[in-house]
Amino acid sequence: MTASVLPTLKGAAPKISFVSLGCPKALVDSERILTHLRAEGYELSRRHDGADVVIVNTCGFLDSAKAESLAAIGEAMAENGRVIVTGCMGAQPEEIRAKYPNLLAVTGPQAYESVVAAVHEAVPPAHDPFFDLVPPQGVKLTPRHYAYLKISEGCNNRCTFCIIPSLRGDLVSRPAGDVLREAEKLVKAGVKELLVVSQDTSAYGVDIRYAASPWRDREVRAKFADLAGELGQLGAWVRLHYVYPYPHVDEVIPLMAEGRVLPYLDMPLQHASPSVLKRMRRPGNQERQLERIRRWREVCPDLAIRSTFIVGFPGETDAEFEELLAWIREAKLERVGCFEFEPVGGAVANGLGDPVPPELKAERKRRFMEAQQVVSLRLQKARIGKRLPVIIDEAGPGLAKGRSKYDAPEIDGAVHVTSRRPLRVGDIVTVKIERADAYDLYGSAV
């Protein structure tokens, strides 16, 4: 028997085991691959050793992510031995092949056809045309009540700490009509929350000059605010991720005030010192960001902003770090993450020199998070006594766990809910908040 083809029993559907690593954009890639394979009759296996082939969708953004990807590949090789690798790390296959030379195939990100072709070569499909194997919304790796909606691929920015454009290419926006049709299918299938993702969400449409495309009885431009407004009419929560602070973001804030889009912005700012931002080569006029945030909150007082920041960027001085601390105390962002700078192979920042010592990076991260926790706790306590809509993610007898409109799944806080009536996953219930800590809220369903 050759290594390339493993026949299955006559009449038995070939089985695929799948590992998806990395960000929500990669998760959408995984869903697309699985949807295609499921339509061809492949079944999904929960175990590597029970599958005909294993697909590992890798992340290559940081060295730590590469290590996780290599470990996942190694586990799949040990348990199965018939492994196809795809994703961001697959764009640089030499490192993978050097460690695992017997992989069936290695493909880069967004290479759906190459992955499917590699699966076909490894184990041909046994499709039964008498059965409809795929639901209209496709195969999803998220719970039924929420889904990621990718509106574009790639990125035109050239941030010095990032290699995503070299892995995924420049910005390629989807037509607005295509995005809206996918969103409509998801909502009809029971999705209660649409999480809009891309590498640079607020740049959506610039590459296709905001071209309009048909949707229902009208034409919709491929513009960030136009798309958000249309999504807000589908009857689901709409949450916006990876929104760079370009001026036209102002156009979306009134949609939040009107309740058409969740009052939530995931905005990766990365730093607040103008000199550090210049070395990072970050887009947008972030020096004036405090003023813009104040204006946004005047329009939508309920607005919650989450962001991520990097400490210990090459050359970061004590004064620049103090600028960052002063900024987060004044900005009063609801949700904040902090990461120590980590060199990534091929990133321009690696050549900037003047590295910050590891122990100083760790100390700055600790001080940053301590300062933010003071801000977060004050904002959280201000919600005590309020009644908030909460979407339920986990349900049990008398106790459930969910999220408010201020919290995205897996990255933000949670709302712990006591209830006398049974609650189901996906329910949106009103909860009276009774207690708070720096990250989570606690209350009772009313």
C-alpha positions as CSV (number, residue, x, y, z in Angstrom):
1,M,0.0,0.0,0.0
2,T,1.4,3.4,-0.9
3,A,1.7,6.3,1.6
4,S,-0.4,8.6,-0.5
5,V,-3.7,6.7,-0.6
6,L,-5.4,4.8,2.2
7,P,-8.6,3.0,1.0
8,T,-11.6,2.9,3.3
9,L,-14.1,0.1,3.7
10,K,-16.6,0.0,0.9
11,G,-19.6,2.2,1.9
12,A,-17.8,3.7,4.8
13,A,-17.3,7.5,4.8
14,P,-13.6,8.6,5.2
15,K,-12.9,10.3,8.5
16,I,-11.0,13.5,9.1
17,S,-9.5,14.7,12.4
18,F,-9.0,18.5,12.6
19,V,-6.9,20.8,14.8
20,S,-7.5,24.5,14.5
21,L,-5.0,26.9,16.1
22,G,-4.6,30.6,16.2
23,C,-7.0,33.5,15.9
24,P,-10.7,33.7,14.9
25,K,-9.7,34.4,11.3
26,A,-7.9,31.0,11.2
27,L,-11.0,29.4,12.7
28,V,-13.1,30.7,9.8
29,D,-10.6,29.2,7.4
30,S,-11.0,25.9,9.3
31,E,-14.7,26.1,9.0
32,R,-14.5,26.6,5.2
33,I,-12.3,23.6,4.7
34,L,-14.5,21.4,6.9
35,T,-17.6,22.6,5.1
36,H,-16.1,21.7,1.8
37,L,-15.0,18.2,3.0
38,R,-18.3,17.5,4.7
39,A,-20.2,18.3,1.5
40,E,-18.1,15.7,-0.2
41,G,-19.1,13.0,2.3
42,Y,-16.1,13.1,4.7
43,E,-17.0,12.5,8.4
44,L,-15.3,14.3,11.3
45,S,-13.4,12.3,13.9
46,R,-12.8,13.4,17.5
47,R,-9.7,11.2,17.7
48,H,-6.5,11.2,15.6
49,D,-6.1,7.5,15.8
50,G,-9.6,6.9,14.4
51,A,-9.2,9.1,11.4
52,D,-8.0,8.4,7.9
53,V,-6.1,11.7,7.8
54,V,-5.4,14.6,10.2
55,I,-5.4,18.3,9.2
56,V,-3.6,20.8,11.4
57,N,-4.3,24.5,10.8
58,T,-1.3,26.3,12.2
59,C,-0.5,29.7,13.6
60,G,2.8,31.4,12.8
61,F,2.4,34.9,14.3
62,L,4.7,34.4,17.3
63,D,7.5,32.0,18.1
64,S,5.4,30.7,21.0
65,A,2.5,30.0,18.5
66,K,4.9,28.3,16.1
67,A,6.0,26.0,19.0
68,E,2.4,25.2,19.8
69,S,1.8,24.4,16.1
70,L,4.8,22.1,15.9
71,A,3.7,20.3,19.0
72,A,0.3,19.8,17.6
73,I,1.8,18.4,14.4
74,G,4.0,16.1,16.4
75,E,1.1,14.8,18.4
76,A,-0.9,14.1,15.2
77,M,2.1,12.3,13.6
78,A,2.6,10.2,16.7
79,E,-1.1,9.2,17.0
80,N,-1.9,8.9,13.3
81,G,1.1,9.5,11.0
82,R,-1.0,10.8,8.0
83,V,-1.0,14.6,8.5
84,I,-1.7,17.6,6.3
85,V,-0.5,21.0,7.5
86,T,-2.0,24.3,6.5
87,G,-2.4,27.8,7.9
88,C,0.0,30.7,8.6
89,M,3.0,28.6,9.5
90,G,2.5,26.7,6.3
91,A,3.6,29.8,4.3
92,Q,7.1,29.0,5.5
93,P,7.2,25.2,5.1
94,E,11.0,24.7,5.5
95,E,10.9,24.7,9.3
96,I,8.0,22.2,9.4
97,R,9.5,19.9,6.8
98,A,12.8,19.9,8.6
99,K,11.2,18.5,11.7
100,Y,8.5,16.4,10.1
101,P,9.7,15.3,6.6
102,N,7.0,12.6,6.2
103,L,4.0,15.0,6.2
104,L,1.5,14.3,3.4
105,A,1.3,18.0,2.4
106,V,2.1,21.5,3.7
107,T,0.0,24.5,2.4
108,G,-0.2,28.1,3.3
109,P,-3.1,30.1,4.7
110,Q,-6.4,30.5,2.8
111,A,-5.2,27.6,0.5
112,Y,-8.6,25.8,0.6
113,E,-8.2,24.1,-2.8
114,S,-4.7,22.8,-2.0
115,V,-5.9,21.4,1.3
116,V,-8.9,19.7,-0.2
117,A,-6.7,18.3,-3.1
118,A,-4.3,16.9,-0.5
119,V,-7.1,15.2,1.3
120,H,-8.4,13.8,-2.0
121,E,-5.0,12.3,-2.7
122,A,-4.6,10.8,0.8
123,V,-8.1,9.4,1.0
124,P,-10.6,9.8,-1.9
125,P,-14.1,10.9,-1.0
126,A,-17.0,8.4,-0.8
127,H,-19.8,10.9,-1.4
128,D,-23.4,9.7,-1.3
129,P,-25.5,12.0,-3.5
130,F,-28.7,10.9,-1.9
131,F,-28.0,12.8,1.4
132,D,-27.6,16.5,2.1
133,L,-24.5,16.4,4.3
134,V,-24.0,20.1,5.0
135,P,-26.4,22.6,6.5
136,P,-26.9,25.9,4.6
137,Q,-24.8,27.8,7.1
138,G,-21.8,25.3,6.6
139,V,-19.9,23.5,9.3
140,K,-19.1,25.6,12.3
141,L,-16.5,25.1,15.1
142,T,-18.1,27.6,17.4
143,P,-21.2,26.9,19.6
144,R,-24.5,27.1,17.7
145,H,-25.5,30.5,19.1
146,Y,-22.5,32.6,17.9
147,A,-20.3,32.6,14.8
148,Y,-17.4,34.5,13.3
149,L,-18.0,36.4,10.1
150,K,-14.9,37.1,8.1
151,I,-15.3,40.1,5.8
152,S,-11.8,40.2,4.2
153,E,-8.4,38.5,4.0
154,G,-4.9,40.0,4.4
155,C,-3.7,43.4,5.4
156,N,-2.2,46.5,3.8
157,N,-0.5,47.7,7.0
158,R,3.2,47.1,7.6
159,C,3.5,47.2,11.4
160,T,7.1,46.5,12.3
161,F,6.3,43.7,14.8
162,C,4.0,41.8,12.5
163,I,4.5,39.3,9.6
164,I,0.9,38.7,8.8
165,P,1.0,40.5,5.4
166,S,3.9,38.2,4.3
167,L,1.9,35.2,5.4
168,R,-1.6,36.2,4.2
169,G,-1.0,38.9,1.6
170,D,-2.5,42.3,1.1
171,L,-6.1,43.2,1.8
172,V,-8.8,41.4,-0.2
173,S,-12.3,42.4,0.7
174,R,-15.4,40.2,0.1
175,P,-18.4,41.8,-1.7
176,A,-20.9,43.2,0.8
177,G,-23.7,41.1,-0.7
178,D,-21.7,37.9,-0.2
179,V,-21.0,38.8,3.5
180,L,-24.7,39.6,4.1
181,R,-25.9,36.4,2.5
182,E,-23.6,34.4,4.7
183,A,-24.7,36.3,7.8
184,E,-28.4,35.8,6.9
185,K,-27.9,32.0,6.6
186,L,-26.2,32.0,10.0
187,V,-29.0,33.9,11.7
188,K,-31.6,31.6,10.1
189,A,-29.7,28.6,11.5
190,G,-30.0,30.0,15.0
191,V,-26.9,32.2,15.4
192,K,-27.7,34.9,18.0
193,E,-24.4,36.8,17.7
194,L,-22.2,37.7,14.7
195,L,-18.6,38.4,15.5
196,V,-17.2,40.4,12.5
197,V,-13.5,39.7,12.0
198,S,-10.7,40.4,9.6
199,Q,-7.1,41.5,9.8
200,D,-8.1,45.2,9.6
201,T,-11.9,45.5,9.8
202,S,-12.1,49.3,9.3
203,A,-10.1,49.1,6.1
204,Y,-12.9,46.9,4.6
205,G,-13.6,47.7,0.9
206,V,-10.7,50.1,0.2
207,D,-9.1,47.5,-2.1
208,I,-12.2,47.3,-4.3
209,R,-13.0,51.0,-4.1
210,Y,-16.0,50.4,-1.9
211,A,-17.8,48.7,-4.9
212,A,-21.5,48.1,-4.4
213,S,-23.0,44.6,-4.8
214,P,-26.6,43.4,-4.8
215,W,-28.3,42.5,-1.5
216,R,-32.0,41.8,-1.5
217,D,-33.7,44.7,-3.3
218,R,-30.8,47.1,-3.2
219,E,-27.1,47.7,-3.7
220,V,-24.8,47.9,-0.7
221,R,-21.4,49.4,-0.8
222,A,-18.4,47.6,0.6
223,K,-17.8,50.2,3.3
224,F,-17.3,49.5,7.0
225,A,-20.3,51.6,8.2
226,D,-22.6,50.5,5.4
227,L,-22.0,46.8,6.1
228,A,-22.3,47.2,9.8
229,G,-25.7,49.0,9.3
230,E,-27.0,46.2,7.1
231,L,-25.8,43.5,9.5
232,G,-27.6,45.3,12.3
233,Q,-30.9,44.7,10.6
234,L,-30.7,40.9,10.7
235,G,-31.9,40.4,14.2
236,A,-28.7,39.2,15.9
237,W,-26.1,40.9,18.1
238,V,-23.3,42.3,15.9
239,R,-19.9,42.6,17.5
240,L,-17.0,44.4,15.7
241,H,-13.4,43.1,16.1
242,Y,-10.0,44.4,15.0
243,V,-11.1,47.9,14.2
244,Y,-8.2,50.3,13.6
245,P,-8.9,53.9,14.7
246,Y,-9.4,55.4,11.3
247,P,-11.5,58.6,11.1
248,H,-14.5,56.9,9.4
249,V,-15.0,54.7,12.5
250,D,-16.9,57.7,13.8
251,E,-19.7,56.7,11.4
252,V,-20.3,53.4,13.2
253,I,-20.8,54.9,16.7
254,P,-24.4,56.2,16.0
255,L,-25.3,52.7,15.0
256,M,-24.3,51.6,18.4
257,A,-26.2,54.4,20.1
258,E,-29.3,53.3,18.1
259,G,-28.9,49.6,19.2
260,R,-28.3,48.3,15.7
261,V,-24.7,47.2,16.5
262,L,-23.4,46.3,19.9
263,P,-21.7,49.2,21.7
264,Y,-18.4,47.4,21.6
265,L,-15.2,48.1,19.7
266,D,-12.2,45.7,19.7
267,M,-9.5,48.2,18.8
268,P,-5.9,46.9,19.0
269,L,-4.0,50.2,19.8
270,Q,-0.7,48.5,20.9
271,H,0.8,51.6,22.6
272,A,0.1,55.2,23.5
273,S,3.5,56.9,23.2
274,P,3.8,58.7,19.8
275,S,7.5,57.7,19.5
276,V,6.8,54.0,20.1
277,L,3.8,54.1,17.7
278,K,6.1,55.6,15.1
279,R,8.7,52.8,15.6
280,M,5.8,50.3,15.4
281,R,4.6,52.0,12.2
282,R,1.0,51.8,13.4
283,P,-1.8,53.3,11.2
284,G,-4.2,56.0,12.3
285,N,-3.7,59.2,14.2
286,Q,-3.5,57.7,17.7
287,E,-2.0,60.8,19.2
288,R,-5.6,62.2,19.2
289,Q,-7.3,59.0,20.2
290,L,-8.3,60.2,23.7
291,E,-10.2,63.1,22.2
292,R,-11.9,60.8,19.8
293,I,-12.9,58.3,22.5
294,R,-14.5,61.1,24.5
295,R,-16.5,62.2,21.4
296,W,-17.6,58.6,20.8
297,R,-18.8,58.3,24.4
298,E,-20.8,61.5,24.0
299,V,-22.6,59.9,21.1
300,C,-22.9,56.5,22.8
301,P,-22.4,56.6,26.5
302,D,-22.7,52.9,26.7
303,L,-19.7,52.2,24.5
304,A,-17.2,49.6,25.7
305,I,-13.7,49.5,24.2
306,R,-11.3,46.6,24.4
307,S,-7.7,46.8,23.3
308,T,-4.4,45.1,23.4
309,F,-1.0,46.7,24.2
310,I,2.6,45.7,23.9
311,V,5.2,46.5,26.5
312,G,8.9,46.1,26.1
313,F,9.0,47.1,22.4
314,P,12.6,47.7,21.3
315,G,13.8,51.0,22.6
316,E,10.9,51.5,25.0
317,T,12.1,53.9,27.6
318,D,10.8,54.4,31.2
319,A,9.3,57.7,30.0
320,E,7.5,56.1,27.1
321,F,6.1,53.4,29.4
322,E,4.9,56.0,31.8
323,E,3.1,57.7,28.9
324,L,1.3,54.4,28.3
325,L,0.3,54.1,32.0
326,A,-1.0,57.7,32.1
327,W,-2.9,57.1,28.9
328,I,-4.7,53.9,30.1
329,R,-5.7,55.6,33.4
330,E,-7.2,58.5,31.4
331,A,-8.8,56.5,28.6
332,K,-10.6,54.2,31.0
333,L,-11.0,51.3,28.6
334,E,-13.3,48.5,29.7
335,R,-11.3,45.5,28.6
336,V,-7.5,45.5,28.1
337,G,-4.9,42.8,27.4
338,C,-1.1,43.3,27.7
339,F,1.6,41.3,26.0
340,E,5.4,41.4,26.4
341,F,7.1,42.1,23.1
342,E,8.3,38.9,21.4
343,P,10.5,38.8,18.4
344,V,9.0,37.1,15.4
345,G,11.2,35.7,12.6
346,G,11.1,38.1,9.7
347,A,9.7,41.1,11.5
348,V,11.3,44.5,11.0
349,A,11.2,45.3,14.7
350,N,13.9,42.6,15.3
351,G,16.5,44.9,13.7
352,L,15.6,48.0,15.6
353,G,18.1,47.2,18.4
354,D,18.1,48.4,22.0
355,P,16.1,45.4,23.3
356,V,14.3,45.7,26.7
357,P,15.6,43.1,29.2
358,P,13.1,40.2,29.9
359,E,12.9,41.1,33.6
360,L,12.0,44.7,32.8
361,K,9.4,43.6,30.3
362,A,7.8,41.4,32.9
363,E,7.8,44.2,35.5
364,R,6.2,46.6,33.0
365,K,3.5,44.1,32.2
366,R,2.8,43.6,35.9
367,R,2.5,47.4,36.5
368,F,0.4,47.9,33.4
369,M,-2.1,45.2,34.5
370,E,-2.2,46.5,38.1
371,A,-3.1,50.0,36.8
372,Q,-5.7,48.6,34.4
373,Q,-7.3,46.4,37.1
374,V,-8.0,49.6,39.1
375,V,-9.8,51.0,36.1
376,S,-11.7,47.8,35.3
377,L,-12.9,47.3,38.8
378,R,-14.3,50.8,39.0
379,L,-16.1,50.4,35.7
380,Q,-17.4,47.0,36.6
381,K,-18.8,48.2,40.0
382,A,-20.7,50.9,38.2
383,R,-22.8,48.2,36.6
384,I,-24.1,46.9,40.0
385,G,-27.8,47.4,40.3
386,K,-28.3,47.6,36.5
387,R,-30.2,45.2,34.3
388,L,-28.3,43.9,31.4
389,P,-29.1,41.6,28.5
390,V,-26.9,38.5,28.8
391,I,-26.3,35.7,26.2
392,I,-25.9,32.3,27.8
393,D,-22.8,30.3,26.9
394,E,-23.1,27.6,29.6
395,A,-26.2,26.4,31.4
396,G,-26.7,24.2,34.5
397,P,-29.3,23.7,37.3
398,G,-29.8,27.1,38.9
399,L,-26.6,28.5,37.6
400,A,-25.5,29.7,34.2
401,K,-22.6,31.6,32.6
402,G,-22.9,34.1,29.9
403,R,-21.7,37.4,28.5
404,S,-23.0,40.9,28.4
405,K,-22.9,43.1,25.3
406,Y,-19.6,44.4,26.7
407,D,-17.9,40.9,26.5
408,A,-16.7,38.9,23.5
409,P,-16.4,35.1,23.8
410,E,-13.1,33.6,25.2
411,I,-11.3,37.0,25.5
412,D,-13.4,39.1,27.8
413,G,-15.2,38.6,31.1
414,A,-18.3,36.6,32.0
415,V,-21.6,37.1,33.7
416,H,-22.4,34.4,36.3
417,V,-26.2,34.1,36.5
418,T,-28.4,32.5,39.1
419,S,-31.9,31.6,37.9
420,R,-35.0,29.9,39.3
421,R,-36.1,28.9,35.8
422,P,-34.1,26.7,33.4
423,L,-31.8,28.6,31.0
424,R,-30.6,27.2,27.7
425,V,-27.4,27.9,25.8
426,G,-28.1,30.7,23.4
427,D,-30.8,32.3,25.4
428,I,-30.6,36.1,25.8
429,V,-31.9,37.0,29.3
430,T,-32.2,40.1,31.4
431,V,-29.9,39.9,34.5
432,K,-29.8,42.2,37.5
433,I,-26.2,42.7,38.4
434,E,-25.5,42.3,42.2
435,R,-21.8,41.9,42.5
436,A,-18.6,42.6,40.4
437,D,-14.9,42.0,40.3
438,A,-12.3,43.3,37.9
439,Y,-13.3,40.9,35.2
440,D,-16.7,39.2,35.9
441,L,-20.2,40.2,36.9
442,Y,-22.6,38.3,39.1
443,G,-26.4,38.6,39.1
444,S,-29.8,37.0,38.9
445,A,-32.1,36.4,35.9
446,V,-35.3,38.6,36.1
